[in-house]
């Protein structure tokens, strides 16, 4: 028990050293978007096999290739040993500083059945939105990353959004209090008790 608390203290110390709001990188699913083109290997019976192009999300290129062959085996019984990759490219967002509404259609396998689902997220990149999706699926539905299949993704206009937690951000008059906007009092004028409740944000 003593060692357990020592580990917690060490972790807290590391978090404080990294910054007040430091996030453990292992808790963030940093997803990447890949475009993979491949086909089954040519044979005398079929010298020009059909070429498939897939857009996949994975944490790295190795897992993306593995996912590609997982789907290829389901589509036309082509395995990695009996197939070839023609191109592997990572895709990037055109404007990664602009917030967009993302709609994601997916299928996942629970402990009892296979379910279709549609979710919406707001993020600056599609990779960030998919990372949020995997975190939410793990938390709310106990879904394993390997059991999630992303069918389609799309950037939505505000009028196309359906989920309340996304639509509430579309109000043009939306305002948030700016916390600690007032400058700090000089140290020699600070007191422990105040006659009036201090205002720490601009009204």
Secondary structure by P-SEA (a helix, b strand, c coil): caaaaaaaaaaaaaaaaacccccccccccbbbbbbbbccccccccccccbbbbbbbbcccaaaaaaaaaaaaaaccccccccccccbbbbbbbccccbbbbbbbbbccccccccccbbbbbbcccaaaaaaaaaaaaaaccccccccccccbbbbbcccccccaaaaaaccccbbbbbccccccccccccccccccccccccc
